[in-house]
């Protein structure tokens, strides 16, 4: 019988993150505990925060 659970992707390391992201966001990298995907605040974050502030949402 085949296992219905798909395998998790291999965990990413810091070498999988673009150099410009590491130099600018190295301290703010986050890793998903389930899949190992690495995330960082993208260039859209400031615009998103500004837009939220415009509509009265404070974060």
Backbone bond lengths (Angstrom), bond angles and torsions (degrees), N, CA, C in turn:
res aa  C-N    CA-C-N  psi(-1)  N-CA   C-N-CA  omega(-1)  CA-C   N-CA-C  phi
1 X - - - 1.444 - - 1.531 108.46 -
2 X 1.307 116.38 137.52 1.450 122.36 -178.54 1.524 110.86 -82.71
3 X 1.339 116.11 139.86 1.464 121.38 178.90 1.530 108.75 -70.58
4 X 1.355 119.32 121.35 1.461 121.21 -177.86 1.528 114.03 -74.40
5 X 1.324 117.68 -12.90 1.453 121.17 -178.84 1.525 109.45 -83.85
6 X 1.331 118.08 119.68 1.458 119.13 179.10 1.524 110.55 -67.62
7 X 1.311 117.77 147.75 1.467 119.25 -179.96 1.519 110.57 -67.82
8 X 1.321 116.17 147.05 1.455 120.73 176.13 1.528 108.41 -75.16
9 X 1.333 117.23 143.97 1.461 119.01 177.19 1.516 110.34 -65.84
10 X 1.322 115.59 156.38 1.459 118.84 178.55 1.514 109.07 -62.53
11 X 1.314 115.17 144.84 1.458 119.68 -179.09 1.518 109.82 -67.70
12 X 1.320 115.48 142.09 1.445 121.48 177.88 1.513 109.51 -85.24
13 X 1.297 115.81 152.28 1.450 121.31 174.71 1.515 109.81 -114.60
14 X 1.323 115.65 177.16 1.465 119.68 179.66 1.523 110.79 -61.96
15 X 1.322 118.24 -23.94 1.458 120.80 178.62 1.522 111.60 -70.05
16 X 1.333 118.20 -15.55 1.457 122.08 179.72 1.532 112.22 -88.06
17 X 1.309 117.00 -3.22 1.456 121.80 -179.38 1.531 107.44 -96.90
18 X 1.335 118.41 133.40 1.462 120.40 179.35 1.531 111.60 -54.97
19 X 1.324 116.85 143.31 1.465 122.14 -176.27 1.529 112.01 -57.29
20 X 1.343 117.27 -40.23 1.467 118.81 -179.00 1.528 111.21 -66.30
21 X 1.313 117.76 -29.44 1.469 121.15 177.37 1.525 109.22 -72.93
22 X 1.322 117.05 -43.27 1.468 120.03 178.67 1.521 111.36 -60.38
23 X 1.335 117.11 -43.14 1.462 119.55 -177.23 1.527 111.29 -68.88
24 X 1.339 117.56 -32.63 1.450 120.16 -178.02 1.509 115.12 -94.81
25 X 1.342 117.65 -25.18 1.465 120.90 -173.14 1.522 113.33 -132.43
26 X 1.311 117.89 14.98 1.462 120.94 -174.26 1.517 114.88 -51.26
27 X 1.327 116.51 -34.55 1.463 119.75 -178.19 1.520 111.94 -83.04
28 X 1.333 117.76 -12.12 1.457 119.96 -175.51 1.526 112.56 -111.59
29 X 1.313 117.57 18.14 1.455 120.18 177.65 1.520 109.55 -72.34
30 X 1.315 115.76 143.52 1.467 121.52 176.22 1.518 108.09 -127.82
31 X 1.321 116.68 148.83 1.462 121.14 179.89 1.524 109.48 -123.19
32 X 1.329 115.83 133.46 1.457 121.34 175.69 1.522 108.37 -68.29
33 X 1.318 116.38 128.38 1.450 121.19 -179.89 1.520 113.79 -69.29
34 X 1.330 117.41 -20.96 1.465 120.68 -179.21 1.517 112.64 -88.21
35 X 1.343 117.08 -51.40 1.465 119.37 -172.44 1.515 113.58 -105.91
36 X 1.338 118.20 -15.06 1.449 120.90 179.69 1.521 114.40 86.46
37 X 1.331 117.70 -0.56 1.472 121.33 179.39 1.525 109.34 -60.34
38 X 1.332 115.91 139.19 1.459 121.34 178.75 1.518 108.69 -98.98
39 X 1.346 115.73 135.94 1.452 122.59 -179.77 1.525 109.54 -126.23
40 X 1.337 116.62 154.81 1.448 122.34 176.32 1.520 107.88 -148.81
41 X 1.346 116.29 159.18 1.461 118.05 178.39 1.526 109.15 -68.47
42 X 1.307 116.54 120.85 1.456 121.12 -178.06 1.521 112.29 -83.14
43 X 1.318 115.09 177.33 1.459 120.38 -178.13 1.523 112.10 -65.79
44 X 1.304 116.86 -17.47 1.464 120.81 -179.23 1.525 113.15 -78.93
45 X 1.308 118.63 -11.73 1.460 121.53 -172.84 1.526 112.75 -60.95
46 X 1.329 117.59 -45.25 1.469 120.04 -179.56 1.526 110.54 -63.11
47 X 1.338 117.49 -41.41 1.466 120.56 179.02 1.522 110.77 -65.76
48 X 1.310 117.15 -39.41 1.465 120.82 179.01 1.529 110.39 -64.33
49 X 1.313 116.72 -44.95 1.471 119.79 178.64 1.522 111.04 -62.66
50 X 1.336 117.14 -40.56 1.462 121.00 178.42 1.527 110.27 -62.00
51 X 1.309 116.87 -45.12 1.469 120.94 -179.15 1.520 110.66 -64.05
52 X 1.318 117.48 -42.22 1.461 120.49 177.61 1.521 110.99 -61.11
53 X 1.340 116.44 -41.33 1.463 120.23 178.65 1.519 110.86 -62.74
54 X 1.340 116.27 -37.76 1.467 120.30 179.83 1.522 112.34 -62.73
55 X 1.320 117.47 -31.65 1.460 120.15 -179.41 1.534 112.40 -98.22
56 X 1.349 115.72 10.28 1.452 120.32 172.68 1.516 116.44 88.90
57 X 1.332 117.54 17.13 1.461 120.57 178.28 1.523 107.98 -100.39
58 X 1.312 116.38 123.92 1.458 121.49 178.83 1.523 109.90 -105.83
59 X 1.324 114.47 126.68 1.482 118.10 178.45 1.515 110.13 -121.58
